[in-house]
Amino acid sequence: MPGSLQGLLNNPRLSAQQKAIAAKVLENERITFEDGVYLYENCELPYLGILANYIREKRHGDKTYFNRNFHIEPTNLCVYDCKFCSYSRLLKQRSEGWEYTMDDMFNIVKKYDNQPVTEVHIVGGVLPQYDVPFYQELFQRIRNHRPDLHIKALTPVEYHYIFKKAKINYAEGMKLMLDAGLQSIPGGGAEIFHPEIREQIAKDKCTADQWLAIHEEWHKLGQKSNATMLYGHIEKFWHRVDHMERLRQLQDKTGGFQTFIPLKFRNQDNQMSNVPESTVIEDLRNYAIARIYLDNFDHIKAYWAMISRNTAQLSLNFGVDDIDGTLDDTTKIYSMAGAEEKHPGMSTKELVELIKQVGREPVERDTLYNVVTNYQDYVFEDEIKPQFYKLPVLN
């Protein structure tokens, strides 16, 4: 069975450890930390693709998820000085930034009143005026105005800051947010957990333990969240595995994570512009290893706007089953970081066609992965004919 998982086990060119890891995947057995490092250091893309695609198709078949969402980015000014960030500006650079008022943000929500979006995603810089009472009122106003719109908002970096300012603990703070109308939290701010790297690229903001603790408190409330990892800069492969191991352990404990999102480091206009970006091959390897390692995460997501539409299509053969949403052209975080898509808006038709072109099944979901519409048999006018990418065959 060339190109299949069973074929790997019979391939005389593979090492004993490669075959042992393939056998674990076939038997649904968890791989170890050492296995994860071995995959990064010794395994090529075709091998990883076969393993990751096996897991992806066992869990989801050809289903590829997306949602209709829009972003509100309250500000790009920030009290923190992360070295990798192309988006934020320090307070002394106030003239280069924006600071939305409550009404500004609410007016963005109202702009989508007659559109079939299911989620508002709120995340941005950290400033003192955006405190606990501010976000309580904002969430309440959105919920009262449009109860069907799912509010996914703020990272642990923001929550840590506002809870500390309010002198409340994480459990109290997350309960206040839930009561105000918050429904899930995104995965940003994780970067790389290990202090050896975190101290160099994001030393001012919340620690790995604090990031994980805020998600844990949210999960204790019966709610869901996502997780990310910023890769492809100064970290070593074992730092990536360490990061995923900490996520895997918390997921074992709470079961509250839905999706893991590897975020590609972009070197445009930031303090790490001297660091070269990862290649597309490395991006695909990273998606694949994430799918293999995080056996207790249901979904692996690739942000099409960040890595390009073509790479997003390829990623669907390497463990990815979600390519995010339609977004809109007001999303600045991607474009300012040097994303491949400078104006990251895509219609539902375009997203559906992008997925169908590579032989996958497009499924519109809500934030919690309830199916909104399955577009597999839906034919848009002038639909693009499929042009399938085949999985690599390991000879």
C-alpha positions in Angstrom: 0.0 0.0 0.0 2.3 2.8 -1.2 1.7 6.1 0.5 -0.3 4.4 3.3 0.4 4.0 7.0 0.5 0.2 6.6 3.0 0.7 3.8 5.3 2.6 6.1 5.5 -0.4 8.5 6.6 -2.6 5.6 9.1 -0.1 4.1 12.7 -1.4 4.6 14.1 2.1 4.1 12.6 3.4 7.4 14.5 3.3 10.7 13.3 1.1 13.5 12.1 4.2 15.4 10.2 5.5 12.4 8.4 2.2 12.2 7.8 2.1 15.9 6.2 5.6 15.8 4.1 4.6 12.8 2.9 1.5 14.7 1.9 3.7 17.7 -0.2 5.9 15.4 -1.8 2.9 13.8 -2.7 1.5 17.2 -3.9 4.9 18.5 -1.1 4.9 21.1 0.3 8.1 22.4 3.8 9.1 21.2 6.4 10.2 23.8 8.3 13.5 24.2 11.3 11.8 22.8 9.3 10.6 19.8 8.2 14.1 19.2 11.7 15.4 19.1 12.8 12.6 16.9 10.0 13.5 14.4 11.3 17.0 14.1 15.0 16.1 13.9 14.9 13.0 11.7 11.7 12.7 9.7 10.9 14.1 6.3 7.7 15.5 5.0 6.3 12.5 3.1 6.6 10.3 6.2 5.0 12.9 8.5 2.3 13.6 6.0 1.2 10.0 5.8 1.0 9.8 9.6 -0.8 13.1 10.1 -3.2 12.5 7.2 -4.1 9.1 8.6 -5.1 10.7 11.9 -6.9 13.6 10.2 -9.0 11.3 8.1 -9.7 8.9 10.9 -11.1 11.7 12.9 -12.7 13.9 10.3 -12.6 12.1 6.9 -12.4 14.8 4.3 -14.4 17.4 6.3 -12.6 20.7 6.4 -14.1 23.4 8.6 -14.5 27.1 8.3 -16.7 29.8 9.9 -18.0 33.2 9.1 -16.5 35.6 11.5 -15.2 39.1 11.8 -12.6 40.7 14.1 -12.6 43.7 16.4 -9.1 44.8 17.3 -9.6 47.4 20.1 -6.1 48.9 19.8 -2.6 48.2 18.5 -1.0 50.1 21.4 0.3 47.9 24.2 2.1 48.2 27.5 4.2 45.1 26.5 7.2 45.0 24.2 7.2 41.6 22.5 10.2 41.3 20.2 8.4 39.4 17.5 5.3 41.6 17.3 4.9 43.7 14.1 1.4 44.7 15.1 1.6 46.6 18.4 3.1 50.0 19.2 4.3 51.2 22.6 2.6 54.1 24.3 5.4 56.5 23.2 4.4 55.6 19.6 0.7 56.6 20.2 0.6 58.6 17.0 1.1 55.4 15.0 -1.8 53.6 16.7 -5.5 53.5 17.2 -7.7 53.2 20.3 -11.3 52.3 19.7 -13.9 53.5 22.1 -16.8 51.3 23.4 -19.1 52.9 20.8 -16.5 52.3 18.0 -16.4 48.6 18.8 -20.2 48.3 19.1 -20.6 50.1 15.8 -18.4 47.5 14.1 -20.7 44.8 15.5 -23.8 46.6 14.2 -22.2 46.8 10.7 -22.7 43.1 10.5 -26.3 43.1 11.6 -27.7 41.9 8.2 -24.9 39.4 7.5 -24.9 35.7 8.4 -21.7 35.8 10.6 -21.7 33.5 13.6 -18.7 34.9 15.6 -17.0 38.1 16.7 -13.3 37.6 17.5 -12.0 40.4 19.9 -8.3 40.6 20.6 -5.7 43.4 20.5 -3.1 45.3 22.5 -3.1 45.8 26.3 -4.0 49.3 27.6 -5.1 50.5 31.1 -8.5 51.8 29.9 -9.6 48.4 28.6 -10.3 47.0 32.1 -12.7 44.5 33.6 -15.7 46.9 33.7 -15.0 47.9 30.1 -15.1 44.4 28.8 -18.1 43.4 31.0 -20.1 46.3 29.4 -18.9 45.5 25.9 -19.8 41.8 26.1 -23.2 42.6 27.7 -24.0 45.1 24.9 -23.1 42.7 22.2 -25.1 39.9 23.8 -28.1 42.1 24.3 -27.9 43.4 20.7 -27.3 40.1 19.0 -27.7 37.0 21.2 -26.9 34.6 18.3 -23.4 36.1 17.8 -20.7 34.0 19.6 -18.3 36.2 21.5 -14.7 34.8 21.4 -12.5 37.3 23.1 -9.2 38.2 24.7 -6.1 36.2 25.3 -4.7 35.2 28.8 -2.2 38.1 28.3 -5.1 40.5 28.4 -7.0 38.7 31.1 -3.9 38.5 33.3 -3.4 42.2 33.0 -7.0 43.3 33.7 -7.5 40.8 36.6 -4.3 42.0 38.3 -5.4 45.6 37.8 -8.8 44.7 39.4 -7.1 42.8 42.2 -9.1 39.6 41.6 -7.9 36.1 41.0 -8.3 34.2 37.7 -11.3 32.1 38.9 -13.2 35.3 39.9 -12.2 37.1 36.7 -13.2 34.4 34.3 -16.6 34.0 36.1 -17.2 37.7 35.7 -16.4 37.4 32.0 -18.7 34.4 31.6 -21.6 36.2 33.3 -21.1 39.2 31.1 -21.5 37.2 27.9 -18.1 35.8 27.0 -18.5 32.4 25.3 -15.0 31.2 24.4 -11.4 32.4 24.4 -8.9 32.3 21.6 -5.5 30.8 21.8 -3.2 33.8 21.4 -0.4 34.9 23.7 1.0 31.4 24.1 4.1 32.0 21.9 6.6 29.5 23.3 6.1 28.4 26.8 9.7 27.5 27.8 11.2 30.3 29.8 14.5 30.0 28.0 12.7 31.4 24.9 9.8 33.3 26.4 12.2 35.5 28.4 13.9 36.5 25.2 10.9 37.3 23.0 8.1 38.2 25.4 9.5 38.6 28.9 7.0 41.2 30.2 3.7 39.5 29.7 2.1 36.5 31.5 4.2 33.4 32.1 3.4 30.0 30.6 2.0 28.8 33.9 -0.2 31.9 34.1 -1.4 31.4 30.5 -2.3 27.8 31.3 -3.9 28.6 34.6 -6.3 31.1 33.0 -7.4 28.5 30.4 -7.8 25.9 33.2 -10.1 28.2 35.1 -12.2 28.8 32.0 -12.4 25.1 31.3 -13.5 24.5 34.9 -16.5 26.7 34.1 -17.4 24.2 31.4 -16.3 26.4 28.5 -14.0 25.9 25.5 -10.9 27.6 24.3 -8.1 27.3 21.7 -4.3 27.1 21.9 -1.5 28.4 19.7 2.3 28.2 19.3 4.5 30.7 17.7 7.1 28.7 15.8 10.0 29.3 13.4 12.1 31.9 15.1 14.8 31.3 17.8 13.3 28.2 19.4 14.7 24.7 19.0 12.6 21.7 18.0 12.5 20.4 21.6 11.0 23.8 22.7 8.1 23.1 20.4 7.6 19.6 21.8 7.8 21.0 25.3 5.1 23.6 24.4 2.8 20.9 23.0 3.5 18.6 26.0 2.2 21.2 28.4 -0.9 21.7 26.3 -1.4 18.0 26.1 -1.2 17.6 29.9 -3.7 20.4 30.5 -6.0 18.9 27.9 -5.8 15.5 29.7 -6.9 17.3 32.9 -9.7 19.5 31.5 -10.7 18.5 28.0 -11.5 22.2 27.3 -9.3 22.9 24.3 -10.9 22.6 20.9 -8.2 23.6 18.4 -4.5 23.9 18.2 -3.2 26.6 15.9 0.5 26.8 14.9 1.4 30.4 14.1 4.2 31.0 11.7 6.7 33.7 12.8 6.8 36.6 10.3 9.8 38.9 10.4 8.4 42.1 8.8 8.8 45.3 10.8 9.6 43.9 14.2 12.7 43.6 16.5 13.4 40.1 15.1 13.6 41.0 11.5 17.1 39.5 11.3 15.6 36.0 11.9 14.7 34.2 8.7 11.3 32.8 8.3 10.5 29.1 8.1 10.0 27.5 4.7 6.7 26.1 3.4 8.2 22.6 3.9 8.9 23.3 7.5 5.4 24.8 8.0 3.9 21.6 6.7 6.2 19.5 8.8 5.1 21.5 11.9 1.4 21.0 11.1 1.9 17.3 10.7 3.9 16.8 13.9 1.3 18.8 15.8 -1.4 16.5 14.5 0.6 13.5 15.5 1.6 14.7 19.0 -1.6 16.3 20.2 -3.7 13.2 20.2 -6.3 14.7 22.6 -7.0 17.8 20.5 -9.9 17.4 18.1 -8.7 20.0 15.5 -5.6 21.5 14.0 -6.1 24.9 12.3 -4.1 26.8 9.7 -4.8 30.5 9.2 -5.1 30.8 5.5 -4.6 34.5 5.7 -1.3 34.1 7.4 0.3 31.4 5.3 -1.4 32.0 1.9 -4.3 30.2 0.2 -2.1 27.7 -1.6 -0.2 26.6 1.5 -3.5 26.3 3.4 -4.7 24.0 0.7 -1.5 21.9 1.0 -1.8 21.8 4.8 -5.1 19.8 4.5 -2.9 16.8 3.5 -0.7 17.3 6.6 -3.1 17.0 9.5 -5.0 20.3 9.2 -8.8 20.1 9.2 -9.7 23.8 9.8 -8.7 26.9 7.8 -10.4 29.5 9.9 -13.0 31.9 8.6 -14.1 34.3 6.0 -12.6 37.2 8.1 -12.8 40.6 6.5 -10.5 43.3 5.2 -10.4 45.2 8.5 -8.2 42.5 10.2 -4.9 44.2 10.8 -3.0 41.7 12.9 -2.3 39.5 9.9 -1.3 42.1 7.4 0.9 44.2 9.7 2.8 41.0 10.6 3.7 40.4 6.9 1.0 37.9 6.1 0.8 36.4 2.6 -2.7 37.9 2.3 -2.6 41.7 2.6 -6.3 42.1 2.5 -7.5 39.0 4.3 -11.1 38.7 3.2 -12.6 35.7 1.5 -16.2 35.1 0.6 -18.0 31.9 1.5 -17.9 30.9 -2.1 -14.2 31.4 -2.4 -13.5 29.4 0.8 -15.7 26.5 -0.4 -14.0 26.5 -3.8 -10.6 26.6 -2.1 -11.4 23.5 -0.1 -13.1 21.6 -3.0 -10.1 22.2 -5.3 -8.1 19.8 -3.2 -10.7 17.1 -2.9 -11.9 18.0 0.6 -15.4 18.5 2.0 -16.2 22.1 3.0 -18.2 22.4 6.2 -19.3 25.7 7.7 -19.2 25.5 11.5 -20.0 27.7 14.4 -17.3 28.5 17.0 -18.1 25.2 18.9 -17.9 23.1 15.8 -21.6 22.6 15.4 -22.3 22.2 11.6 -24.0 25.2 10.1 -23.9 24.1 6.4 -22.2 21.3 4.6 -21.3 22.6 1.2 -20.1 19.3 -0.3 -23.0 19.1 -2.8 -23.7 22.8 -3.1 -22.7 24.2 -6.5 -22.0 27.9 -6.8 -22.4 29.6 -10.1 -19.2 29.3 -12.2 -17.7 26.9 -9.6 -14.0 26.1 -10.2 -13.4 22.5 -11.2 -11.4 20.4 -8.7 -7.7 20.1 -9.3 -6.5 17.5 -6.7 -3.2 17.6 -4.9 -2.0 14.1 -4.2 -0.3 13.0 -1.0 3.4 12.3 -1.5 4.4 8.7 -1.9 7.3 7.4 0.2 9.4 5.2 -2.1 
